């Protein structure tokens, strides 16, 4: 047979085919097993998907519930916040309203104060305007010599009448030399009648104030000095009269500034007034002088009344002596009255004692009749003071 030599190859092929079939069977068997595993795995996946879907559904429902709760909480929180905001807004509105009311009240009060102050300022402005007019009028008055003299006389009149009694002064007195004095102080001797004359060297003082250069100042000082010395000389010659007035007179300067300037920078003029016995006085120093004059007048009146006072003191001593004697007599009467009162008290005690004995006797039994002791009346008689 021709096929015998090829038998091993066929066997090999068959063996290979058999092996291949075995491999295929194994693969098929393995595949079936794998399919079963994959099917089980797929079933597990499907079950897991179903569970996951259920859980997702539950989670969705829970999420919806949670969202609802969150929404409710948010709404509640929102309402609470809105309520708090409304309360805060009301408080702020109330505070702002109260603040506005207080501010309005304070503003109104401030405006009222401001109006009052403005009214006061208007009144002060009017007073200042009036004062300015008065100052202008005063300047006009002082620019006229006659008006300036009248101004000094009026000021002198006011000072004298406000300090001294009416009997101590006279105004516009004509002396024996036919010179008219502005004021005369009526004092006892010494010193006697003192004349006061008012002088107002305003022009020379004003020139001294406005001088700028040394030459102008020197000329103004000479002018001022000459004016004051002329006034001193006039007063010395007109108002110091031997046997009629005192040995000195007063020159009244109605300006403290002129008086201060004179004593500060012109001591030679002041010394000249001392030598002439013309005492320069200002409103302040005149007040002190007038107070001294009032004390002198009071002392003079006291001396005049000294005799009358001594007589009255003697009469007063006699009255006191009579009063002492009358007091002593009254004391004796009081002593007698005290003695009488003591006697009356003694009699009253005796009467009370006897009344008590009578009551004791009327209440008792088998008592003896009541006897009056003859010494009782005698004791009463002895107790009573003798008349006289």
LUMDRENFI-587795 format. One line per field, with one value per residue (C-alpha): residue number from 1; x, y, z. Coordinates in steps of 0.25 Angstrom, whole numbers, m for minus. Each point is the difference from the previous one (the first is absolute). Layout:
BEGIN
pami	NUM|...
X	X|...
Y	Y|...
Z	Z|...
//
This chain:
BEGIN
pami	1|2|3|4|5|6|7|8|9|10|11|12|13|14|15|16|17|18|19|20|21|22|23|24|25|26|27|28|29|30|31|32|33|34|35|36|37|38|39|40|41|42|43|44|45|46|47|48|49|50|51|52|53|54|55|56|57|58|59|60|61|62|63|64|65|66|67|68|69|70|71|72|73|74|75|76|77|78|79|80|81|82|83|84|85|86|87|88|89|90|91|92|93|94|95|96|97|98|99|100|101|102|103|104|105|106|107|108|109|110|111|112|113|114|115|116|117|118|119|120|121|122|123|124|125|126|127|128|129|130|131|132|133|134|135|136|137|138|139|140|141|142|143|144|145|146|147|148|149|150|151|152|153|154|155|156|157|158|159|160|161|162|163|164|165|166|167|168|169|170|171|172|173|174|175|176|177|178|179|180|181|182|183|184|185|186|187|188|189|190|191|192|193|194|195|196|197|198|199|200|201|202|203|204|205|206|207|208|209|210|211|212|213|214|215|216|217|218|219|220|221|222|223|224|225|226|227|228|229|230|231|232|233|234|235|236|237|238|239|240|241|242|243|244|245|246|247|248|249|250|251|252|253|254|255|256|257|258|259|260|261|262|263|264|265|266|267|268|269|270|271|272|273|274|275|276|277|278|279|280|281|282|283|284|285|286|287|288|289|290|291|292|293|294|295|296|297|298|299|300|301|302|303|304|305|306|307|308|309|310|311|312|313|314|315|316|317|318|319|320|321|322|323|324|325|326|327|328|329|330|331|332|333|334|335|336|337|338|339|340|341|342|343|344|345|346|347|348|349|350|351|352|353|354|355|356|357|358|359|360|361|362|363|364|365|366|367|368|369|370|371|372|373|374|375|376|377|378|379|380|381|382|383|384|385|386|387|388
X	0|5|m6|8|12|m8|m7|9|m2|m15|1|7|m10|m11|7|1|m14|m4|8|m6|m14|4|5|m12|m9|8|m2|m14|m2|8|m8|m13|5|5|m14|m6|9|m2|m15|0|9|m10|m11|7|2|m14|m4|10|m6|m14|5|8|m13|m8|10|1|m15|0|12|m8|m12|9|7|m14|m4|13|m2|m14|5|12|m10|m9|12|4|m13|m1|13|m3|m13|8|10|m11|m6|13|3|m14|2|14|m6|m11|10|9|m12|m4|14|1|m13|3|14|m7|m10|11|8|m12|m2|14|1|m13|6|13|m8|m8|13|6|m12|1|14|m2|m11|10|11|m10|m3|15|2|m11|7|13|m6|m6|13|7|m9|2|15|m1|m10|10|12|m9|m3|15|5|m8|7|m13|m7|13|m1|m14|3|11|m10|m11|10|4|m14|m3|12|m3|m15|2|10|m3|m12|m7|4|15|1|m5|1|3|3|4|12|4|9|m12|6|m10|5|m5|m2|3|2|m6|10|2|13|10|1|m12|m7|7|m3|0|2|m2|11|1|13|m5|6|14|m1|m5|11|10|m7|1|14|9|14|9|m2|m16|1|9|m10|m12|7|2|m14|m6|9|m3|m15|0|9|m9|m12|8|3|m14|m6|11|m3|m16|m4|10|m4|6|m11|m11|5|10|14|m1|m9|m3|1|m9|5|m12|9|8|9|5|2|8|8|3|5|8|7|m1|4|5|m14|m5|10|m4|m14|5|7|m12|m9|m9|m2|m3|m10|m7|m14|6|9|m11|m9|10|2|m15|m1|11|m8|m13|8|5|m14|m5|11|m3|m15|4|9|m12|m9|10|m6|m14|4|7|m13|m8|10|m2|m15|2|8|m11|m11|9|1|m15|m2|9|m8|m13|6|4|m14|m6|9|m5|m14|3|6|m12|m9|8|m2|m15|0|8|m11|m11|6|2|m15|m4|8|m6|m14|3|5|m13|m9|8|m3|m15|0|7|m10|m12|4|5|m9|1|9|0|m6|9|7|7|13|1|14|m4|m5|12|9|m8|1|15|2|m7|9|m4|m6|8
Y	0|14|7|m8|9|12|m5|7|14|m3|m4|12|9|m8|2|15|1|m8|9|12|m5|m2|14|5|m8|5|14|m2|m6|12|9|m5|1|14|3|m5|8|12|m2|m1|12|7|m4|5|13|1|m3|10|10|m3|2|13|5|m3|7|11|1|0|10|9|m1|3|11|6|m2|7|11|2|1|8|9|1|3|10|6|0|6|10|4|1|8|9|1|4|10|6|1|6|9|4|3|7|8|3|4|9|6|3|5|9|5|3|6|8|4|4|7|7|4|4|8|6|3|6|9|5|2|7|8|4|3|9|7|1|5|10|4|1|9|8|1|3|12|4|m1|9|9|0|3|12|4|m1|8|12|7|5|m14|m6|9|m4|m15|2|8|m11|m11|9|2|m15|m4|11|m2|m15|0|13|5|12|9|m2|5|11|2|12|9|14|4|14|2|m2|m13|m12|m13|m13|m6|4|m10|6|m5|6|8|m6|m1|8|1|m8|3|m11|5|m9|0|m9|3|m10|7|0|m14|m5|7|m7|m14|2|6|m9|6|5|14|m1|m7|11|10|m7|m2|15|3|m10|5|14|m3|m7|11|11|m7|m1|15|4|m9|6|14|m1|m10|1|13|3|0|m5|m14|m10|1|m10|m4|m12|m1|m11|m8|m8|m10|m10|m1|14|m1|m12|6|13|m8|m10|9|14|0|15|4|m8|7|13|m3|m4|13|8|m9|m4|m15|m7|m11|m10|m6|m12|9|10|m11|m3|15|2|m13|7|13|m8|m6|14|6|m12|2|15|m3|m9|11|10|m10|m4|9|m5|m14|2|6|m11|m10|7|m1|m14|m3|6|m8|m13|4|2|m13|m7|5|m4|m14|m1|5|m10|m11|3|m1|m13|m5|4|m7|m13|1|2|m12|m9|4|m4|m13|m3|4|m9|m12|2|0|m12|m7|3|m4|m13|m2|3|m11|m10|3|m1|m14|m5|m6|3|12|12|13|8|11|12|4|14|1|m2|14|5|m7|5|14|m1|m6|12|12|13|10|11
Z	0|m4|12|11|m2|3|12|10|m6|0|14|3|m7|6|14|m3|m4|12|8|m7|3|14|1|m7|10|11|m5|m2|14|5|m8|5|14|m3|m6|12|9|m9|1|15|0|m9|9|11|m7|m4|15|5|m11|5|15|m4|m8|13|8|m9|0|15|0|m9|9|12|m7|m4|15|4|m10|5|14|m4|m7|12|9|m10|0|15|1|m11|8|13|m7|m6|13|7|m11|1|15|m2|m10|9|11|m9|m6|15|4|m13|3|15|m5|m10|10|10|m11|m4|14|3|m14|4|14|m7|m10|11|8|m12|m3|15|m2|m13|7|11|m11|m7|14|2|m14|2|14|m7|m11|11|7|m13|m2|15|m2|m12|8|11|m9|m6|14|4|m12|5|12|6|m1|5|12|2|0|11|8|m1|4|12|4|m1|9|10|2|1|12|8|7|m6|11|m3|m14|m10|m15|m9|12|m3|9|5|m12|m9|m5|m1|6|m6|14|15|11|13|11|14|3|m2|m11|m4|m14|m11|m14|m11|m15|m11|m12|m12|m8|m11|m12|5|5|m14|m7|10|m4|m15|m1|m7|m3|12|m4|0|14|5|m4|5|13|1|m4|10|11|m3|0|14|6|m5|7|13|m1|m3|12|9|m3|m1|11|11|8|14|10|m9|m5|5|m3|m11|m12|m8|m15|m6|m12|m5|m7|6|m12|1|15|m2|m11|8|12|m8|m10|6|15|m1|m3|12|9|m5|4|13|2|m4|9|m11|1|m13|1|m9|1|9|9|1|6|10|4|1|9|9|0|4|12|4|m1|9|10|0|3|11|6|m1|7|11|10|m3|1|13|6|m5|6|13|m1|m4|13|8|m7|3|15|1|m7|10|12|m6|m3|14|5|m9|6|14|m5|m6|13|7|m10|2|15|m2|m9|10|11|m9|m3|15|2|m11|6|13|m6|m8|13|8|m12|1|15|m2|m11|9|12|m9|m5|14|11|15|m3|10|m5|m9|8|m7|6|4|m5|m15|m1|7|m9|m12|5|3|m14|m7|m2|7|m9|m4
//
